[in-house]
Amino acid sequence: MTHKLVYFYRHPQSAYFSIEKLFQKIATKIAATYPADFDVQEQYMPYTSKLKTVYQNIVFTKEHQSDINHITGDIHYAVFGCAPKNINILTIHDCVSLHRYGRANPRFWIIKLLWYDWPAKKADIITVISEDTRKDLMRFTKCKPEKIRVISNFVDPAFHYSPLHFNTGCPRILFIGTTPNKNLERLIEAIEGLPVILDIVGSLRTEQIARLKAHHIKYDQSEGLSQKALQEKYNACDLVAFPSTYEGFGLPIVEAQVTGRPLLTSDLSPMRDVAAGGACLVDCFDIASIKKGLLLIMHDAGYRESIIQKGLENVKRFSIDKVAEQYAALYRELMQEKKII
């Protein structure tokens, strides 16, 4: 018997699309692989998440819910629109919003209650994309560990190995994302004086542009890229710098590895766990450490090739087939528990 499976996405935004990119691929794979089990549908919230639109998005979810409802991230509160008789799954990618604000800030408590505490209680199961996010979620919400399942992200099958001769004279460094945790400011200081071009994907704030100019950085900037355009960015770069201070997973890590680009990332979980030896690990809070890592990649061809090869081997464990199979198995498990057969 086929059951309706609905994936709920946040309202489309040009600057934020990674969650949708992931789950659109999952939805397509589930529909193609298990057509006898799941009738897959996708729904986008009608409004961006603001306090005045939260209720309207919840009503939208209530009107479009079905047997199996999967809230794919960022709009955690949407699970309030799902009836308890149905299977209601919530994916939480990270707890970055709770790290951003101190407990003295009212925003912390609004986000904690409306996006984390209450949705975590309402959902039947929460999936997270890394062990680090699982630990973070338990610390912030006191959610029981048995309610949380770790299902990692996957590397998009559209990305593929693309050999490129490393430009030792003036390498192009690809940098994805410009939110505070991505650590652009320290990277700018680390590359000052180096003969490189920084290729930034993401919108730049006025102060970031000023910092780039003050440190005399040659850079290109783009945003709202299509998937194909993003792939071309990876293909055109010489190395990928991802010295993030906080991530739930870190997709640029596996995207760089599968493309065959040397990668610099943070010596923090989950980045070092996802990279699994296929990257130059640095102290992301230390500008000198970031610079030292960049220089090592730029000038040591043997080291550069070794992390590329380790990366190519590592990404084999992040296939979409494995991830889709894990989600399908979870849906079936919950169907049996709730006797939706």
MARROFI-873193 format. One record per residue (C-alpha): residue number from 1; x, y, z; residue in one letter. Coordinates in Angstrom, 3 decimals. Layout:
N
@num = NUM	xx = X	yy = Y	zz = Z	residuo = a;
...
END
This chain:
341
@num = 1	xx = 0.000	yy = 0.000	zz = 0.000	residuo = m;
@num = 2	xx = 1.329	yy = 3.433	zz = -0.959	residuo = t;
@num = 3	xx = 1.387	yy = 6.176	zz = 1.670	residuo = h;
@num = 4	xx = 1.590	yy = 9.891	zz = 1.045	residuo = k;
@num = 5	xx = 4.904	yy = 11.355	zz = 2.187	residuo = l;
@num = 6	xx = 5.127	yy = 15.158	zz = 2.336	residuo = v;
@num = 7	xx = 8.403	yy = 17.080	zz = 2.623	residuo = y;
@num = 8	xx = 7.900	yy = 20.573	zz = 4.043	residuo = f;
@num = 9	xx = 10.435	yy = 23.272	zz = 3.121	residuo = y;
@num = 10	xx = 10.906	yy = 26.834	zz = 4.310	residuo = r;
@num = 11	xx = 9.782	yy = 29.683	zz = 2.042	residuo = h;
@num = 12	xx = 12.110	yy = 29.953	zz = -0.990	residuo = p;
@num = 13	xx = 14.963	yy = 32.408	zz = -0.465	residuo = q;
@num = 14	xx = 17.757	yy = 33.205	zz = -2.896	residuo = s;
@num = 15	xx = 20.417	yy = 33.400	zz = -0.183	residuo = a;
@num = 16	xx = 19.479	yy = 30.182	zz = 1.661	residuo = y;
@num = 17	xx = 18.824	yy = 26.990	zz = -0.228	residuo = f;
@num = 18	xx = 21.109	yy = 24.242	zz = 1.080	residuo = s;
@num = 19	xx = 18.365	yy = 22.423	zz = 3.018	residuo = i;
@num = 20	xx = 16.058	yy = 22.417	zz = 0.024	residuo = e;
@num = 21	xx = 18.863	yy = 21.303	zz = -2.276	residuo = k;
@num = 22	xx = 19.494	yy = 18.284	zz = -0.070	residuo = l;
@num = 23	xx = 15.935	yy = 17.176	zz = 0.495	residuo = f;
@num = 24	xx = 14.786	yy = 17.743	zz = -3.077	residuo = q;
@num = 25	xx = 17.384	yy = 15.133	zz = -4.044	residuo = k;
@num = 26	xx = 16.214	yy = 12.839	zz = -1.231	residuo = i;
@num = 27	xx = 12.581	yy = 13.249	zz = -2.277	residuo = a;
@num = 28	xx = 13.432	yy = 12.398	zz = -5.879	residuo = t;
@num = 29	xx = 15.480	yy = 9.362	zz = -4.828	residuo = k;
@num = 30	xx = 12.774	yy = 8.057	zz = -2.449	residuo = i;
@num = 31	xx = 10.090	yy = 8.483	zz = -5.130	residuo = a;
@num = 32	xx = 12.178	yy = 6.661	zz = -7.746	residuo = a;
@num = 33	xx = 13.424	yy = 3.858	zz = -5.492	residuo = t;
@num = 34	xx = 10.297	yy = 3.113	zz = -3.437	residuo = y;
@num = 35	xx = 7.286	yy = 4.017	zz = -5.652	residuo = p;
@num = 36	xx = 5.173	yy = 1.203	zz = -4.201	residuo = a;
@num = 37	xx = 5.679	yy = 2.506	zz = -0.654	residuo = d;
@num = 38	xx = 5.630	yy = 6.292	zz = -0.880	residuo = f;
@num = 39	xx = 3.698	yy = 8.877	zz = -2.859	residuo = d;
@num = 40	xx = 6.143	yy = 11.749	zz = -2.480	residuo = v;
@num = 41	xx = 5.022	yy = 15.374	zz = -2.451	residuo = q;
@num = 42	xx = 6.828	yy = 18.634	zz = -1.605	residuo = e;
@num = 43	xx = 5.402	yy = 21.778	zz = -0.023	residuo = q;
@num = 44	xx = 7.025	yy = 25.173	zz = 0.486	residuo = y;
@num = 45	xx = 5.945	yy = 27.454	zz = 3.319	residuo = m;
@num = 46	xx = 4.012	yy = 30.490	zz = 2.032	residuo = p;
@num = 47	xx = 5.937	yy = 32.909	zz = 4.258	residuo = y;
@num = 48	xx = 9.452	yy = 33.451	zz = 5.584	residuo = t;
@num = 49	xx = 9.849	yy = 32.733	zz = 9.291	residuo = s;
@num = 50	xx = 8.921	yy = 35.781	zz = 11.348	residuo = k;
@num = 51	xx = 6.929	yy = 35.889	zz = 14.559	residuo = l;
@num = 52	xx = 3.940	yy = 37.365	zz = 12.731	residuo = k;
@num = 53	xx = 3.990	yy = 34.618	zz = 10.048	residuo = t;
@num = 54	xx = 4.728	yy = 31.560	zz = 12.188	residuo = v;
@num = 55	xx = 1.030	yy = 30.878	zz = 12.802	residuo = y;
@num = 56	xx = 0.191	yy = 31.167	zz = 9.089	residuo = q;
@num = 57	xx = 2.905	yy = 28.645	zz = 8.229	residuo = n;
@num = 58	xx = 1.575	yy = 26.282	zz = 10.895	residuo = i;
@num = 59	xx = -1.927	yy = 26.546	zz = 9.404	residuo = v;
@num = 60	xx = -0.474	yy = 25.836	zz = 5.952	residuo = f;
@num = 61	xx = 1.210	yy = 22.696	zz = 7.312	residuo = t;
@num = 62	xx = -2.047	yy = 21.565	zz = 8.918	residuo = k;
@num = 63	xx = -3.892	yy = 21.969	zz = 5.603	residuo = e;
@num = 64	xx = -1.262	yy = 20.017	zz = 3.623	residuo = h;
@num = 65	xx = -0.255	yy = 17.284	zz = 6.075	residuo = q;
@num = 66	xx = -0.700	yy = 13.605	zz = 5.310	residuo = s;
@num = 67	xx = 0.249	yy = 10.111	zz = 6.571	residuo = d;
@num = 68	xx = 3.957	yy = 10.933	zz = 6.805	residuo = i;
@num = 69	xx = 5.151	yy = 14.502	zz = 7.327	residuo = n;
@num = 70	xx = 8.824	yy = 15.434	zz = 7.217	residuo = h;
@num = 71	xx = 9.745	yy = 18.967	zz = 8.334	residuo = i;
@num = 72	xx = 13.113	yy = 19.317	zz = 6.643	residuo = t;
@num = 73	xx = 14.703	yy = 22.053	zz = 8.718	residuo = g;
@num = 74	xx = 14.749	yy = 25.723	zz = 9.759	residuo = d;
@num = 75	xx = 10.902	yy = 25.784	zz = 10.062	residuo = i;
@num = 76	xx = 10.903	yy = 23.463	zz = 13.070	residuo = h;
@num = 77	xx = 7.719	yy = 25.027	zz = 14.464	residuo = y;
@num = 78	xx = 5.755	yy = 23.768	zz = 11.429	residuo = a;
@num = 79	xx = 5.436	yy = 20.395	zz = 13.180	residuo = v;
@num = 80	xx = 2.735	yy = 22.011	zz = 15.372	residuo = f;
@num = 81	xx = 0.452	yy = 21.763	zz = 12.343	residuo = g;
@num = 82	xx = 0.781	yy = 17.971	zz = 12.204	residuo = c;
@num = 83	xx = -1.815	yy = 15.723	zz = 13.836	residuo = a;
@num = 84	xx = -0.510	yy = 13.212	zz = 16.432	residuo = p;
@num = 85	xx = -2.126	yy = 10.298	zz = 14.562	residuo = k;
@num = 86	xx = 0.254	yy = 10.878	zz = 11.635	residuo = n;
@num = 87	xx = 3.996	yy = 10.218	zz = 11.433	residuo = i;
@num = 88	xx = 5.772	yy = 13.505	zz = 12.082	residuo = n;
@num = 89	xx = 9.521	yy = 13.740	zz = 11.550	residuo = i;
@num = 90	xx = 11.650	yy = 16.798	zz = 12.189	residuo = l;
@num = 91	xx = 15.171	yy = 17.310	zz = 10.855	residuo = t;
@num = 92	xx = 17.365	yy = 19.708	zz = 12.829	residuo = i;
@num = 93	xx = 20.564	yy = 20.610	zz = 11.017	residuo = h;
@num = 94	xx = 22.281	yy = 22.588	zz = 13.769	residuo = d;
@num = 95	xx = 21.778	yy = 24.752	zz = 16.856	residuo = c;
@num = 96	xx = 23.661	yy = 27.752	zz = 15.502	residuo = v;
@num = 97	xx = 20.883	yy = 30.196	zz = 16.458	residuo = s;
@num = 98	xx = 21.205	yy = 29.200	zz = 20.099	residuo = l;
@num = 99	xx = 24.961	yy = 29.701	zz = 19.975	residuo = h;
@num = 100	xx = 24.526	yy = 33.136	zz = 18.390	residuo = r;
@num = 101	xx = 22.583	yy = 34.748	zz = 21.251	residuo = y;
@num = 102	xx = 23.367	yy = 34.809	zz = 24.946	residuo = g;
@num = 103	xx = 20.784	yy = 33.671	zz = 27.497	residuo = r;
@num = 104	xx = 20.240	yy = 37.290	zz = 28.531	residuo = a;
@num = 105	xx = 18.909	yy = 38.052	zz = 25.052	residuo = n;
@num = 106	xx = 15.114	yy = 37.537	zz = 24.666	residuo = p;
@num = 107	xx = 15.721	yy = 36.170	zz = 21.159	residuo = r;
@num = 108	xx = 17.530	yy = 33.195	zz = 22.670	residuo = f;
@num = 109	xx = 14.425	yy = 32.127	zz = 24.588	residuo = w;
@num = 110	xx = 12.011	yy = 32.735	zz = 21.714	residuo = i;
@num = 111	xx = 14.146	yy = 30.633	zz = 19.387	residuo = i;
@num = 112	xx = 14.809	yy = 27.994	zz = 22.032	residuo = k;
@num = 113	xx = 11.130	yy = 27.456	zz = 22.815	residuo = l;
@num = 114	xx = 9.550	yy = 27.929	zz = 19.385	residuo = l;
@num = 115	xx = 12.255	yy = 26.369	zz = 17.212	residuo = w;
@num = 116	xx = 13.748	yy = 23.728	zz = 19.514	residuo = y;
@num = 117	xx = 12.088	yy = 22.801	zz = 22.847	residuo = d;
@num = 118	xx = 8.458	yy = 22.594	zz = 21.799	residuo = w;
@num = 119	xx = 9.026	yy = 21.124	zz = 18.296	residuo = p;
@num = 120	xx = 11.342	yy = 18.475	zz = 19.812	residuo = a;
@num = 121	xx = 8.521	yy = 17.384	zz = 22.124	residuo = k;
@num = 122	xx = 5.915	yy = 17.383	zz = 19.342	residuo = k;
@num = 123	xx = 7.865	yy = 15.367	zz = 16.737	residuo = a;
@num = 124	xx = 7.796	yy = 11.561	zz = 16.781	residuo = d;
@num = 125	xx = 11.459	yy = 11.396	zz = 15.784	residuo = i;
@num = 126	xx = 14.153	yy = 14.006	zz = 15.226	residuo = i;
@num = 127	xx = 16.880	yy = 13.381	zz = 12.692	residuo = t;
@num = 128	xx = 20.159	yy = 15.265	zz = 12.880	residuo = v;
@num = 129	xx = 23.022	yy = 15.382	zz = 10.398	residuo = i;
@num = 130	xx = 25.911	yy = 14.739	zz = 12.760	residuo = s;
@num = 131	xx = 26.791	yy = 13.398	zz = 16.178	residuo = e;
@num = 132	xx = 27.789	yy = 16.936	zz = 17.151	residuo = d;
@num = 133	xx = 24.299	yy = 18.250	zz = 16.428	residuo = t;
@num = 134	xx = 22.812	yy = 15.367	zz = 18.435	residuo = r;
@num = 135	xx = 24.925	yy = 16.320	zz = 21.472	residuo = k;
@num = 136	xx = 24.096	yy = 20.007	zz = 21.024	residuo = d;
@num = 137	xx = 20.377	yy = 19.281	zz = 20.811	residuo = l;
@num = 138	xx = 20.375	yy = 17.127	zz = 23.938	residuo = m;
@num = 139	xx = 22.294	yy = 19.819	zz = 25.820	residuo = r;
@num = 140	xx = 19.949	yy = 22.630	zz = 24.831	residuo = f;
@num = 141	xx = 16.596	yy = 20.806	zz = 24.960	residuo = t;
@num = 142	xx = 17.124	yy = 17.804	zz = 27.269	residuo = k;
@num = 143	xx = 15.633	yy = 15.684	zz = 24.480	residuo = c;
@num = 144	xx = 15.925	yy = 11.939	zz = 25.143	residuo = k;
@num = 145	xx = 18.718	yy = 10.334	zz = 23.110	residuo = p;
@num = 146	xx = 16.461	yy = 7.540	zz = 21.819	residuo = e;
@num = 147	xx = 14.299	yy = 10.147	zz = 20.083	residuo = k;
@num = 148	xx = 17.208	yy = 11.430	zz = 17.992	residuo = i;
@num = 149	xx = 18.635	yy = 9.617	zz = 14.944	residuo = r;
@num = 150	xx = 21.813	yy = 10.613	zz = 13.155	residuo = v;
@num = 151	xx = 21.431	yy = 10.489	zz = 9.361	residuo = i;
@num = 152	xx = 24.264	yy = 12.352	zz = 7.680	residuo = s;
@num = 153	xx = 24.124	yy = 14.568	zz = 4.645	residuo = n;
@num = 154	xx = 25.243	yy = 13.201	zz = 1.285	residuo = f;
@num = 155	xx = 27.351	yy = 14.545	zz = -1.517	residuo = v;
@num = 156	xx = 25.191	yy = 15.607	zz = -4.436	residuo = d;
@num = 157	xx = 25.583	yy = 13.105	zz = -7.308	residuo = p;
@num = 158	xx = 25.815	yy = 16.080	zz = -9.678	residuo = a;
@num = 159	xx = 29.253	yy = 16.861	zz = -8.239	residuo = f;
@num = 160	xx = 32.050	yy = 14.823	zz = -9.761	residuo = h;
@num = 161	xx = 35.818	yy = 14.642	zz = -9.957	residuo = y;
@num = 162	xx = 37.267	yy = 17.390	zz = -12.142	residuo = s;
@num = 163	xx = 41.086	yy = 17.400	zz = -12.426	residuo = p;
@num = 164	xx = 42.798	yy = 20.776	zz = -12.517	residuo = l;
@num = 165	xx = 46.455	yy = 21.816	zz = -12.630	residuo = h;
@num = 166	xx = 47.108	yy = 23.752	zz = -9.409	residuo = f;
@num = 167	xx = 47.968	yy = 27.391	zz = -10.068	residuo = n;
@num = 168	xx = 50.979	yy = 27.882	zz = -7.794	residuo = t;
@num = 169	xx = 51.478	yy = 31.463	zz = -8.985	residuo = g;
@num = 170	xx = 48.053	yy = 32.789	zz = -7.976	residuo = c;
@num = 171	xx = 45.645	yy = 30.115	zz = -6.723	residuo = p;
@num = 172	xx = 41.910	yy = 30.776	zz = -6.640	residuo = r;
@num = 173	xx = 40.487	yy = 30.071	zz = -3.164	residuo = i;
@num = 174	xx = 36.787	yy = 29.213	zz = -3.030	residuo = l;
@num = 175	xx = 34.919	yy = 30.300	zz = 0.107	residuo = f;
@num = 176	xx = 31.258	yy = 29.320	zz = 0.611	residuo = i;
@num = 177	xx = 28.939	yy = 31.298	zz = 2.902	residuo = g;
@num = 178	xx = 29.278	yy = 34.663	zz = 4.639	residuo = t;
@num = 179	xx = 27.407	yy = 34.262	zz = 7.933	residuo = t;
@num = 180	xx = 29.474	yy = 34.937	zz = 11.093	residuo = p;
@num = 181	xx = 30.247	yy = 31.264	zz = 11.753	residuo = n;
@num = 182	xx = 31.838	yy = 30.884	zz = 8.301	residuo = k;
@num = 183	xx = 34.760	yy = 32.982	zz = 9.604	residuo = n;
@num = 184	xx = 35.406	yy = 35.162	zz = 6.564	residuo = l;
@num = 185	xx = 36.961	yy = 37.916	zz = 8.649	residuo = e;
@num = 186	xx = 39.821	yy = 35.754	zz = 9.946	residuo = r;
@num = 187	xx = 40.392	yy = 34.242	zz = 6.505	residuo = l;
@num = 188	xx = 40.752	yy = 37.743	zz = 5.055	residuo = i;
@num = 189	xx = 43.485	yy = 38.561	zz = 7.561	residuo = e;
@num = 190	xx = 45.172	yy = 35.198	zz = 6.945	residuo = a;
@num = 191	xx = 45.473	yy = 35.723	zz = 3.193	residuo = i;
@num = 192	xx = 46.648	yy = 39.330	zz = 3.370	residuo = e;
@num = 193	xx = 49.853	yy = 39.585	zz = 1.370	residuo = g;
@num = 194	xx = 49.413	yy = 36.205	zz = -0.332	residuo = l;
@num = 195	xx = 49.216	yy = 36.075	zz = -4.161	residuo = p;
@num = 196	xx = 45.700	yy = 34.620	zz = -4.294	residuo = v;
@num = 197	xx = 42.210	yy = 35.416	zz = -5.543	residuo = i;
@num = 198	xx = 39.392	yy = 34.863	zz = -3.046	residuo = l;
@num = 199	xx = 36.181	yy = 33.655	zz = -4.696	residuo = d;
@num = 200	xx = 33.319	yy = 34.322	zz = -2.270	residuo = i;
@num = 201	xx = 29.874	yy = 32.755	zz = -2.662	residuo = v;
@num = 202	xx = 27.355	yy = 34.612	zz = -0.502	residuo = g;
@num = 203	xx = 26.122	yy = 38.141	zz = 0.135	residuo = s;
@num = 204	xx = 28.667	yy = 40.503	zz = 1.683	residuo = l;
@num = 205	xx = 27.894	yy = 42.951	zz = 4.461	residuo = r;
@num = 206	xx = 29.219	yy = 46.503	zz = 4.244	residuo = t;
@num = 207	xx = 31.804	yy = 45.840	zz = 6.946	residuo = e;
@num = 208	xx = 33.051	yy = 42.706	zz = 5.158	residuo = q;
@num = 209	xx = 33.580	yy = 44.643	zz = 1.935	residuo = i;
@num = 210	xx = 35.441	yy = 47.300	zz = 3.904	residuo = a;
@num = 211	xx = 37.660	yy = 44.642	zz = 5.471	residuo = r;
@num = 212	xx = 38.457	yy = 43.103	zz = 2.079	residuo = l;
@num = 213	xx = 39.511	yy = 46.514	zz = 0.773	residuo = k;
@num = 214	xx = 41.481	yy = 47.406	zz = 3.903	residuo = a;
@num = 215	xx = 43.531	yy = 44.206	zz = 3.589	residuo = h;
@num = 216	xx = 43.995	yy = 44.639	zz = -0.179	residuo = h;
@num = 217	xx = 42.349	yy = 41.302	zz = -1.047	residuo = i;
@num = 218	xx = 41.692	yy = 40.464	zz = -4.682	residuo = k;
@num = 219	xx = 38.262	yy = 38.880	zz = -4.706	residuo = y;
@num = 220	xx = 35.225	yy = 37.899	zz = -6.745	residuo = d;
@num = 221	xx = 31.758	yy = 37.654	zz = -5.224	residuo = q;
@num = 222	xx = 28.529	yy = 35.947	zz = -6.303	residuo = s;
@num = 223	xx = 25.274	yy = 34.863	zz = -4.712	residuo = e;
@num = 224	xx = 22.027	yy = 33.070	zz = -5.513	residuo = g;
@num = 225	xx = 23.884	yy = 30.626	zz = -7.767	residuo = l;
@num = 226	xx = 22.212	yy = 27.728	zz = -9.510	residuo = s;
@num = 227	xx = 23.440	yy = 24.248	zz = -8.717	residuo = q;
@num = 228	xx = 25.299	yy = 24.121	zz = -12.021	residuo = k;
@num = 229	xx = 26.949	yy = 27.490	zz = -11.382	residuo = a;
@num = 230	xx = 28.038	yy = 26.350	zz = -7.925	residuo = l;
@num = 231	xx = 29.597	yy = 23.207	zz = -9.403	residuo = q;
@num = 232	xx = 31.479	yy = 25.390	zz = -11.888	residuo = e;
@num = 233	xx = 32.859	yy = 27.403	zz = -8.968	residuo = k;
@num = 234	xx = 34.332	yy = 24.236	zz = -7.469	residuo = y;
@num = 235	xx = 35.691	yy = 23.141	zz = -10.848	residuo = n;
@num = 236	xx = 37.371	yy = 26.520	zz = -11.413	residuo = a;
@num = 237	xx = 39.036	yy = 26.891	zz = -8.014	residuo = c;
@num = 238	xx = 42.453	yy = 25.657	zz = -6.914	residuo = d;
@num = 239	xx = 41.533	yy = 25.035	zz = -3.281	residuo = l;
@num = 240	xx = 38.573	yy = 25.356	zz = -0.929	residuo = v;
@num = 241	xx = 38.865	yy = 27.219	zz = 2.383	residuo = a;
@num = 242	xx = 36.221	yy = 26.342	zz = 4.971	residuo = f;
@num = 243	xx = 37.563	yy = 27.502	zz = 8.373	residuo = p;
@num = 244	xx = 34.103	yy = 27.567	zz = 9.979	residuo = s;
@num = 245	xx = 33.719	yy = 28.055	zz = 13.719	residuo = t;
@num = 246	xx = 30.458	yy = 26.080	zz = 13.867	residuo = y;
@num = 247	xx = 28.588	yy = 23.684	zz = 11.562	residuo = e;
@num = 248	xx = 25.978	yy = 20.989	zz = 11.785	residuo = g;
@num = 249	xx = 27.759	yy = 19.097	zz = 9.013	residuo = f;
@num = 250	xx = 29.626	yy = 21.240	zz = 6.475	residuo = g;
@num = 251	xx = 28.573	yy = 20.398	zz = 2.904	residuo = l;
@num = 252	xx = 31.463	yy = 22.295	zz = 1.260	residuo = p;
@num = 253	xx = 33.794	yy = 19.691	zz = 2.788	residuo = i;
@num = 254	xx = 32.393	yy = 16.789	zz = 0.776	residuo = v;
@num = 255	xx = 31.736	yy = 18.948	zz = -2.271	residuo = e;
@num = 256	xx = 35.399	yy = 19.959	zz = -2.346	residuo = a;
@num = 257	xx = 36.561	yy = 16.386	zz = -1.810	residuo = q;
@num = 258	xx = 34.446	yy = 14.822	zz = -4.528	residuo = v;
@num = 259	xx = 35.574	yy = 17.518	zz = -6.989	residuo = t;
@num = 260	xx = 39.193	yy = 16.703	zz = -6.175	residuo = g;
@num = 261	xx = 40.167	yy = 20.011	zz = -4.610	residuo = r;
@num = 262	xx = 42.575	yy = 20.414	zz = -1.685	residuo = p;
@num = 263	xx = 40.586	yy = 21.506	zz = 1.343	residuo = l;
@num = 264	xx = 41.377	yy = 23.607	zz = 4.402	residuo = l;
@num = 265	xx = 38.903	yy = 23.290	zz = 7.265	residuo = t;
@num = 266	xx = 38.643	yy = 23.585	zz = 11.035	residuo = s;
@num = 267	xx = 40.110	yy = 21.177	zz = 13.533	residuo = d;
@num = 268	xx = 36.708	yy = 20.970	zz = 15.236	residuo = l;
@num = 269	xx = 33.879	yy = 18.466	zz = 15.194	residuo = s;
@num = 270	xx = 32.010	yy = 17.833	zz = 13.003	residuo = p;
@num = 271	xx = 34.335	yy = 19.301	zz = 10.334	residuo = m;
@num = 272	xx = 37.311	yy = 17.063	zz = 11.093	residuo = r;
@num = 273	xx = 35.007	yy = 14.018	zz = 11.381	residuo = d;
@num = 274	xx = 33.347	yy = 14.690	zz = 8.024	residuo = v;
@num = 275	xx = 36.717	yy = 15.377	zz = 6.350	residuo = a;
@num = 276	xx = 38.262	yy = 12.220	zz = 7.879	residuo = a;
@num = 277	xx = 41.880	yy = 13.026	zz = 7.034	residuo = g;
@num = 278	xx = 41.117	yy = 14.461	zz = 3.604	residuo = g;
@num = 279	xx = 41.821	yy = 18.065	zz = 4.577	residuo = a;
@num = 280	xx = 44.351	yy = 20.407	zz = 6.123	residuo = c;
@num = 281	xx = 42.995	yy = 20.998	zz = 9.636	residuo = l;
@num = 282	xx = 43.652	yy = 24.380	zz = 11.266	residuo = v;
@num = 283	xx = 42.745	yy = 26.309	zz = 14.393	residuo = d;
@num = 284	xx = 39.919	yy = 28.409	zz = 12.976	residuo = c;
@num = 285	xx = 40.287	yy = 30.997	zz = 15.760	residuo = f;
@num = 286	xx = 43.996	yy = 31.542	zz = 15.022	residuo = d;
@num = 287	xx = 44.816	yy = 33.654	zz = 11.959	residuo = i;
@num = 288	xx = 48.416	yy = 32.410	zz = 11.935	residuo = a;
@num = 289	xx = 47.212	yy = 28.781	zz = 11.871	residuo = s;
@num = 290	xx = 44.921	yy = 29.472	zz = 8.914	residuo = i;
@num = 291	xx = 47.758	yy = 31.170	zz = 7.014	residuo = k;
@num = 292	xx = 50.166	yy = 28.328	zz = 7.782	residuo = k;
@num = 293	xx = 47.640	yy = 25.810	zz = 6.427	residuo = g;
@num = 294	xx = 47.096	yy = 27.792	zz = 3.244	residuo = l;
@num = 295	xx = 50.841	yy = 28.079	zz = 2.641	residuo = l;
@num = 296	xx = 51.279	yy = 24.334	zz = 3.191	residuo = l;
@num = 297	xx = 48.640	yy = 23.546	zz = 0.561	residuo = i;
@num = 298	xx = 50.027	yy = 26.141	zz = -1.837	residuo = m;
@num = 299	xx = 53.687	yy = 25.108	zz = -1.658	residuo = h;
@num = 300	xx = 53.798	yy = 21.382	zz = -0.805	residuo = d;
@num = 301	xx = 52.625	yy = 19.449	zz = -3.872	residuo = a;
@num = 302	xx = 53.034	yy = 16.060	zz = -2.171	residuo = g;
@num = 303	xx = 50.905	yy = 17.076	zz = 0.806	residuo = y;
@num = 304	xx = 48.338	yy = 18.661	zz = -1.483	residuo = r;
@num = 305	xx = 47.958	yy = 15.469	zz = -3.505	residuo = e;
@num = 306	xx = 47.728	yy = 13.302	zz = -0.376	residuo = s;
@num = 307	xx = 44.739	yy = 15.180	zz = 1.063	residuo = i;
@num = 308	xx = 43.048	yy = 15.183	zz = -2.348	residuo = i;
@num = 309	xx = 43.344	yy = 11.378	zz = -2.592	residuo = q;
@num = 310	xx = 42.164	yy = 10.868	zz = 0.998	residuo = k;
@num = 311	xx = 39.210	yy = 13.134	zz = 0.266	residuo = g;
@num = 312	xx = 38.221	yy = 11.193	zz = -2.844	residuo = l;
@num = 313	xx = 38.225	yy = 7.990	zz = -0.804	residuo = e;
@num = 314	xx = 36.334	yy = 9.556	zz = 2.087	residuo = n;
@num = 315	xx = 33.343	yy = 10.812	zz = 0.072	residuo = v;
@num = 316	xx = 32.395	yy = 7.274	zz = -0.912	residuo = k;
@num = 317	xx = 30.673	yy = 6.939	zz = 2.474	residuo = r;
@num = 318	xx = 28.346	yy = 9.874	zz = 1.758	residuo = f;
@num = 319	xx = 26.287	yy = 8.459	zz = -1.108	residuo = s;
@num = 320	xx = 22.688	yy = 9.511	zz = -1.662	residuo = i;
@num = 321	xx = 21.644	yy = 5.862	zz = -1.992	residuo = d;
@num = 322	xx = 22.743	yy = 5.087	zz = 1.571	residuo = k;
@num = 323	xx = 21.108	yy = 8.205	zz = 3.006	residuo = v;
@num = 324	xx = 17.791	yy = 7.656	zz = 1.168	residuo = a;
@num = 325	xx = 17.748	yy = 4.049	zz = 2.359	residuo = e;
@num = 326	xx = 18.156	yy = 5.211	zz = 5.969	residuo = q;
@num = 327	xx = 15.244	yy = 7.643	zz = 5.666	residuo = y;
@num = 328	xx = 13.011	yy = 5.033	zz = 4.006	residuo = a;
@num = 329	xx = 13.817	yy = 2.547	zz = 6.768	residuo = a;
@num = 330	xx = 12.939	yy = 5.157	zz = 9.402	residuo = l;
@num = 331	xx = 9.588	yy = 5.908	zz = 7.729	residuo = y;
@num = 332	xx = 8.729	yy = 2.192	zz = 7.655	residuo = r;
@num = 333	xx = 9.753	yy = 1.737	zz = 11.287	residuo = e;
@num = 334	xx = 7.441	yy = 4.550	zz = 12.378	residuo = l;
@num = 335	xx = 4.632	yy = 3.234	zz = 10.176	residuo = m;
@num = 336	xx = 4.790	yy = -0.061	zz = 12.046	residuo = q;
@num = 337	xx = 4.905	yy = 1.661	zz = 15.436	residuo = e;
@num = 338	xx = 1.848	yy = 3.771	zz = 14.646	residuo = k;
@num = 339	xx = 0.182	yy = 0.918	zz = 12.756	residuo = k;
@num = 340	xx = -0.085	yy = 2.941	zz = 9.564	residuo = i;
@num = 341	xx = 0.100	yy = 0.030	zz = 7.127	residuo = i;
END
